[in-house]
Each structure stands twice: as C-alpha cells, then as structure tokens.
C-alpha cells in the first residue's frame, strides 16, 4: 500500500510504512512518484492501493496529535496546577 502523507515542508510517499523518495511540493507530485513506484509492483505481479488525503486531511500527523493533546490536557487556571486559590 502506498500512502501520500502531509509533511512539515511538503508531501511524502510511504510504501508499507516506509518512506520512499523525497519531499514533494504538492499532492499531485507525490501521487506521480507513488504511481511510478506502484507500476514496478504491478509489473512484478503484485496489487497496489494508493491513498491520497483530501484537503481536510492535509494537516501533518504531529499537528493532529498536538491538537488532540491540547484538547484533553487541563488548562492552567487559578484552581489547577498550583495556581492561586
């Protein structure tokens, strides 16, 4: 399986959870690289699946993890974490 993933400075291509290639400027460029790599797999008799995120999924994984963490961690207020009471 090939995955197109948003990177901090562009787009990356992963094949079976291993990064292949470099960093691409657009999803389209990353898709072209994944398609070329997938064609080798097809030539060898294998099947392929290519996943490309939509615009709503463009956030890098670290940004999504940060948003989740900040949503569940307690905020620093007067009654929490040793503030004045």
RODREN-127223 format. One record per residue: residue in one letter; x, y, z of N, C-alpha, C, O in turn. Coordinates in Angstrom, 2 decimals, decimal comma. Layout:
! RODREN-127223
(rec "A"; (X; Y; Z); (X; Y; Z); (X; Y; Z); (X; Y; Z))
...
This chain:
! RODREN-127223
(rec "X"; (0,85; -1,18; 0,00); (0,00; 0,00; 0,00); (0,89; 1,24; 0,00); (1,89; 1,30; 0,71))
(rec "X"; (0,52; 2,21; -0,80); (1,23; 3,48; -0,88); (0,36; 4,55; -0,24); (-0,85; 4,62; -0,47))
(rec "X"; (1,00; 5,40; 0,57); (0,28; 6,48; 1,24); (0,96; 7,80; 0,94); (2,18; 7,92; 1,04))
(rec "X"; (0,16; 8,80; 0,59); (0,65; 10,16; 0,44); (0,35; 10,85; 1,78); (-0,79; 10,85; 2,24))
(rec "X"; (1,40; 11,43; 2,40); (1,28; 11,99; 3,74); (1,80; 13,42; 3,75); (2,84; 13,71; 3,17))
(rec "X"; (1,06; 14,31; 4,41); (1,50; 15,70; 4,56); (2,70; 15,74; 5,48); (2,67; 15,20; 6,59))
(rec "X"; (3,77; 16,36; 5,01); (4,99; 16,53; 5,79); (5,09; 18,00; 6,20); (4,38; 18,84; 5,65))
(rec "X"; (5,96; 18,33; 7,16); (6,07; 19,73; 7,57); (6,39; 20,69; 6,43); (5,97; 21,85; 6,46))
(rec "X"; (7,13; 20,24; 5,42); (7,53; 21,14; 4,34); (7,06; 20,67; 2,97); (7,63; 21,08; 1,96))
(rec "X"; (6,04; 19,84; 2,91); (5,55; 19,35; 1,62); (4,78; 18,06; 1,79); (3,99; 17,91; 2,72))
(rec "X"; (5,01; 17,11; 0,88); (4,31; 15,83; 0,88); (5,32; 14,70; 0,76); (6,31; 14,82; 0,04))
(rec "X"; (5,06; 13,58; 1,45); (5,92; 12,41; 1,40); (5,13; 11,22; 0,91); (3,90; 11,19; 0,98))
(rec "X"; (5,86; 10,22; 0,41); (5,26; 8,97; -0,05); (5,80; 7,85; 0,82); (7,00; 7,73; 1,01))
(rec "X"; (4,90; 7,02; 1,33); (5,27; 5,85; 2,12); (4,76; 4,61; 1,40); (3,65; 4,60; 0,87))
(rec "X"; (5,59; 3,56; 1,39); (5,20; 2,26; 0,84); (5,31; 1,27; 1,99); (6,41; 1,02; 2,49))
(rec "X"; (4,18; 0,69; 2,39); (4,16; -0,25; 3,52); (4,85; 0,34; 4,74); (5,68; -0,31; 5,37))
(rec "X"; (4,51; 1,59; 5,07); (5,00; 2,33; 6,24); (6,48; 2,68; 6,19); (7,07; 3,01; 7,22))
(rec "X"; (7,10; 2,61; 5,02); (8,50; 3,01; 4,85); (8,52; 4,18; 3,87); (7,97; 4,10; 2,77))
(rec "X"; (9,17; 5,28; 4,29); (9,23; 6,46; 3,42); (10,09; 6,16; 2,21); (11,21; 5,65; 2,31))
(rec "X"; (9,54; 6,49; 1,05); (10,31; 6,34; -0,19); (10,40; 7,70; -0,86); (9,49; 8,52; -0,71))
(rec "X"; (11,45; 7,94; -1,59); (11,58; 9,21; -2,30); (11,87; 10,37; -1,37); (12,27; 10,19; -0,22))
(rec "X"; (11,67; 11,56; -1,90); (11,95; 12,77; -1,15); (10,70; 13,44; -0,66); (9,70; 12,78; -0,36))
(rec "X"; (10,76; 14,75; -0,57); (9,61; 15,56; -0,17); (9,14; 16,29; -1,43); (9,94; 16,88; -2,15))
(rec "X"; (7,84; 16,24; -1,67); (7,26; 16,80; -2,90); (6,46; 18,06; -2,58); (5,90; 18,20; -1,49))
(rec "X"; (6,42; 18,98; -3,54); (5,75; 20,27; -3,35); (4,24; 20,17; -3,27); (3,59; 21,02; -2,64))
(rec "X"; (3,66; 19,14; -3,90); (2,19; 19,05; -3,95); (1,75; 17,60; -3,82); (2,55; 16,67; -3,98))
(rec "X"; (0,47; 17,42; -3,53); (-0,10; 16,07; -3,51); (0,02; 15,43; -4,88); (0,29; 14,23; -4,99))
(rec "X"; (-0,17; 16,21; -5,91); (-0,09; 15,69; -7,27); (1,29; 15,15; -7,61); (1,42; 14,09; -8,22))
(rec "X"; (2,33; 15,88; -7,20); (3,70; 15,42; -7,45); (4,00; 14,15; -6,67); (4,65; 13,24; -7,17))
(rec "X"; (3,51; 14,09; -5,43); (3,70; 12,88; -4,62); (2,94; 11,71; -5,23); (3,42; 10,58; -5,21))
(rec "X"; (1,75; 11,98; -5,76); (0,97; 10,93; -6,41); (1,71; 10,39; -7,64); (1,71; 9,18; -7,87))
(rec "X"; (2,32; 11,27; -8,42); (3,09; 10,82; -9,58); (4,21; 9,89; -9,16); (4,45; 8,87; -9,80))
(rec "X"; (4,92; 10,25; -8,07); (6,01; 9,40; -7,58); (5,48; 8,05; -7,09); (6,08; 7,01; -7,35))
(rec "X"; (4,35; 8,08; -6,38); (3,76; 6,83; -5,88); (3,29; 5,96; -7,04); (3,44; 4,74; -7,00))
(rec "X"; (2,74; 6,57; -8,08); (2,26; 5,83; -9,25); (3,42; 5,15; -9,96); (3,31; 4,00; -10,39))
(rec "X"; (4,54; 5,86; -10,09); (5,71; 5,28; -10,73); (6,23; 4,09; -9,92); (6,55; 3,04; -10,48))
(rec "X"; (6,30; 4,26; -8,59); (6,75; 3,15; -7,74); (5,76; 1,99; -7,79); (6,16; 0,83; -7,80))
(rec "X"; (4,48; 2,30; -7,82); (3,45; 1,26; -7,87); (3,50; 0,48; -9,17); (3,18; -0,71; -9,20))
(rec "X"; (3,91; 1,14; -10,25); (3,97; 0,44; -11,53); (5,00; -0,69; -11,49); (4,82; -1,71; -12,15))
(rec "X"; (6,08; -0,51; -10,73); (7,06; -1,59; -10,57); (6,44; -2,78; -9,85); (6,68; -3,93; -10,22))
(rec "X"; (5,65; -2,51; -8,83); (4,97; -3,57; -8,09); (4,00; -4,32; -9,00); (3,90; -5,54; -8,94))
(rec "X"; (3,28; -3,59; -9,83); (2,32; -4,20; -10,76); (3,06; -5,06; -11,79); (2,61; -6,15; -12,13))
(rec "X"; (4,19; -4,54; -12,29); (4,98; -5,30; -13,26); (5,47; -6,63; -12,67); (5,64; -7,61; -13,39))
(rec "X"; (5,69; -6,64; -11,35); (6,14; -7,86; -10,67); (4,97; -8,77; -10,30); (5,18; -9,81; -9,66))
(rec "X"; (3,75; -8,42; -10,69); (2,59; -9,25; -10,45); (1,82; -8,93; -9,18); (0,85; -9,61; -8,86))
(rec "X"; (2,24; -7,91; -8,44); (1,56; -7,54; -7,19); (0,41; -6,59; -7,43); (0,28; -6,00; -8,50))
(rec "X"; (-0,42; -6,45; -6,42); (-1,51; -5,48; -6,44); (-1,11; -4,25; -5,64); (-0,22; -4,33; -4,79))
(rec "X"; (-1,75; -3,14; -5,89); (-1,41; -1,90; -5,18); (-2,67; -1,15; -4,76); (-3,75; -1,32; -5,33))
(rec "X"; (-2,49; -0,34; -3,76); (-3,50; 0,60; -3,32); (-2,77; 1,89; -3,00); (-1,74; 1,88; -2,33))
(rec "X"; (-3,29; 3,01; -3,49); (-2,68; 4,31; -3,23); (-3,70; 5,17; -2,49); (-4,80; 5,38; -2,99))
(rec "X"; (-3,33; 5,66; -1,30); (-4,20; 6,53; -0,52); (-3,68; 7,96; -0,58); (-2,51; 8,21; -0,29))
(rec "X"; (-4,55; 8,88; -0,98); (-4,21; 10,30; -1,06); (-5,22; 11,05; -0,20); (-6,42; 10,94; -0,43))
(rec "X"; (-4,76; 11,83; 0,80); (-5,70; 12,55; 1,65); (-6,39; 13,69; 0,90); (-5,83; 14,26; -0,04))
(rec "X"; (-7,60; 14,00; 1,33); (-8,31; 15,15; 0,79); (-7,82; 16,41; 1,46); (-6,99; 16,36; 2,37))
(rec "X"; (-8,33; 17,54; 1,04); (-7,89; 18,84; 1,58); (-8,11; 18,93; 3,08); (-7,32; 19,57; 3,78))
(rec "X"; (-9,18; 18,29; 3,60); (-9,44; 18,35; 5,04); (-8,44; 17,55; 5,85); (-8,34; 17,74; 7,06))
(rec "X"; (-7,69; 16,65; 5,20); (-6,72; 15,80; 5,88); (-5,28; 16,27; 5,67); (-4,35; 15,50; 5,87))
(rec "X"; (-5,09; 17,51; 5,27); (-3,76; 17,98; 4,92); (-2,88; 18,28; 6,11); (-1,68; 18,50; 5,94))
(rec "X"; (-3,42; 18,30; 7,31); (-2,59; 18,59; 8,47); (-1,59; 17,46; 8,69); (-1,95; 16,28; 8,58))
(rec "X"; (-0,32; 17,80; 9,00); (0,63; 16,74; 9,30); (0,22; 16,01; 10,58); (-0,49; 16,56; 11,42))
(rec "X"; (0,66; 14,78; 10,72); (0,26; 13,95; 11,86); (0,62; 14,59; 13,20); (-0,13; 14,47; 14,17))
(rec "X"; (1,78; 15,29; 13,26); (2,18; 15,90; 14,52); (1,20; 17,01; 14,92); (0,96; 17,22; 16,10))
(rec "X"; (0,65; 17,72; 13,94); (-0,30; 18,80; 14,23); (-1,60; 18,24; 14,77); (-2,20; 18,80; 15,69))
(rec "X"; (-2,04; 17,13; 14,21); (-3,26; 16,48; 14,70); (-3,04; 15,99; 16,13); (-3,91; 16,17; 16,98))
(rec "X"; (-1,89; 15,36; 16,39); (-1,58; 14,87; 17,74); (-1,53; 16,02; 18,74); (-2,00; 15,89; 19,87))
(rec "X"; (-0,95; 17,16; 18,33); (-0,86; 18,32; 19,21); (-2,26; 18,85; 19,54); (-2,53; 19,18; 20,70))
(rec "X"; (-3,13; 18,92; 18,55); (-4,50; 19,40; 18,79); (-5,25; 18,48; 19,75); (-5,99; 18,95; 20,62))
(rec "X"; (-5,06; 17,19; 19,60); (-5,72; 16,24; 20,50); (-5,19; 16,41; 21,91); (-5,96; 16,44; 22,87))
(rec "X"; (-3,86; 16,52; 22,05); (-3,25; 16,65; 23,37); (-3,71; 17,93; 24,07); (-4,02; 17,90; 25,26))
(rec "X"; (-3,75; 19,04; 23,35); (-4,17; 20,29; 23,98); (-5,65; 20,28; 24,34); (-6,07; 21,00; 25,25))
(rec "X"; (-6,44; 19,48; 23,64); (-7,86; 19,41; 23,94); (-8,13; 18,60; 25,21); (-9,11; 18,86; 25,91))
(rec "X"; (-7,27; 17,62; 25,51); (-7,54; 16,76; 26,67); (-6,74; 17,13; 27,91); (-7,09; 16,71; 29,01))
(rec "X"; (-5,67; 17,90; 27,76); (-4,87; 18,30; 28,91); (-5,57; 19,42; 29,67); (-6,22; 20,28; 29,06))
(rec "X"; (-5,44; 19,42; 30,99); (-6,07; 20,51; 31,76); (-5,41; 21,85; 31,44); (-4,21; 21,93; 31,18))
(rec "X"; (-6,22; 22,89; 31,48); (-5,68; 24,23; 31,24); (-5,11; 24,79; 32,52); (-5,47; 24,34; 33,61))
(rec "X"; (-4,26; 25,75; 32,41); (-3,65; 26,36; 33,59); (-4,55; 27,51; 34,06); (-4,60; 28,57; 33,44))
(rec "X"; (-5,25; 27,27; 35,15); (-6,12; 28,31; 35,70); (-5,82; 28,45; 37,19); (-4,93; 27,77; 37,71))
(rec "X"; (-6,52; 29,31; 37,87); (-6,28; 29,56; 39,29); (-6,41; 28,33; 40,17); (-5,71; 28,22; 41,17))
(rec "X"; (-7,30; 27,41; 39,82); (-7,52; 26,24; 40,66); (-6,72; 25,02; 40,24); (-6,72; 24,02; 40,95))
(rec "X"; (-6,06; 25,08; 39,12); (-5,34; 23,91; 38,62); (-3,83; 24,15; 38,65); (-3,37; 25,27; 38,47))
(rec "X"; (-3,09; 23,09; 38,87); (-1,63; 23,10; 38,83); (-1,01; 24,11; 39,77); (-0,06; 24,80; 39,38))
(rec "X"; (-1,49; 24,23; 40,97); (-0,84; 25,03; 41,99); (-1,01; 26,53; 41,85); (-0,24; 27,28; 42,45))
(rec "X"; (-1,98; 26,98; 41,10); (-2,21; 28,41; 40,96); (-2,81; 28,98; 42,25); (-3,07; 28,23; 43,18))
(rec "X"; (-3,01; 30,28; 42,31); (-3,59; 30,90; 43,50); (-5,04; 30,48; 43,65); (-5,73; 30,26; 42,66))
(rec "X"; (-5,51; 30,37; 44,89); (-6,86; 29,88; 45,15); (-7,73; 30,97; 45,67); (-8,91; 30,74; 45,95))
